[in-house]
Amino acid sequence: MMQESGTEATNNGLANQNGGASLEGGAKSATPSVEVTAADLLHLQQHQEAKQRLQLIENLAERITSVL
């Protein structure tokens, strides 16, 4: 199973919520403008912490089963 990095997931999620990437100020650049709010950063941090906790639990479960 492939997982996106947190930054990719956040950027893609924001672009999708805003109806796709937009060009700021009508610029002719192909670089999309993405706004990241404090809530987005908090959500990303919480998601990363949850992934770390899950990894720790998986590691502990693996160690326990190897002892049994």
C-alpha positions as CSV (number, residue, x, y, z in Angstrom):
1,M,0.0,0.0,0.0
2,M,1.5,3.4,-1.0
3,Q,1.0,6.4,1.1
4,E,1.4,10.0,0.2
5,S,3.8,12.1,2.2
6,G,2.0,14.6,4.5
7,T,2.9,17.6,2.4
8,E,1.5,16.0,-0.8
9,A,-1.6,14.9,1.0
10,T,-2.2,18.4,2.4
11,N,-1.5,20.2,-0.9
12,N,-3.7,17.8,-2.9
13,G,-6.4,18.1,-0.3
14,L,-6.4,21.9,-0.4
15,A,-6.4,22.0,-4.2
16,N,-9.3,19.6,-4.3
17,Q,-11.2,21.6,-1.7
18,N,-10.7,24.8,-3.7
19,G,-11.9,23.2,-6.9
20,G,-8.4,22.7,-8.2
21,A,-5.2,24.7,-8.5
22,S,-5.6,28.3,-9.4
23,L,-3.2,30.9,-10.7
24,E,-2.7,33.8,-8.4
25,G,-3.6,37.2,-9.9
26,G,-4.1,35.8,-13.4
27,A,-0.4,35.1,-13.7
28,K,0.6,33.1,-16.7
29,S,2.8,30.8,-14.6
30,A,2.0,27.1,-14.4
31,T,2.8,27.1,-10.7
32,P,-0.4,26.7,-8.6
33,S,-1.0,28.9,-5.6
34,V,-2.0,27.0,-2.4
35,E,-2.9,28.6,0.9
36,V,-2.0,26.6,4.0
37,T,-3.9,27.7,7.1
38,A,-2.9,27.1,10.8
39,A,-5.7,24.5,10.9
40,D,-4.1,22.7,8.0
41,L,-0.7,22.6,9.7
42,L,-2.3,21.4,12.9
43,H,-4.1,18.6,11.1
44,L,-0.9,17.6,9.4
45,Q,1.0,17.5,12.7
46,Q,-1.7,15.4,14.3
47,H,-1.7,13.0,11.3
48,Q,2.0,12.6,11.5
49,E,1.9,12.0,15.3
50,A,-0.9,9.4,14.8
51,K,1.2,7.6,12.1
52,Q,4.2,7.5,14.5
53,R,2.1,6.1,17.3
54,L,0.7,3.4,15.0
55,Q,4.2,2.5,13.9
56,L,5.3,2.2,17.5
57,I,2.3,-0.1,18.2
58,E,3.0,-2.2,15.2
59,N,6.7,-2.6,16.2
60,L,5.7,-3.6,19.7
61,A,3.2,-6.1,18.4
62,E,5.8,-7.6,16.2
63,R,8.2,-7.9,19.1
64,I,5.6,-9.6,21.3
65,T,4.6,-12.1,18.6
66,S,8.3,-13.0,18.0
67,V,8.7,-13.8,21.7
68,L,5.6,-16.1,21.8
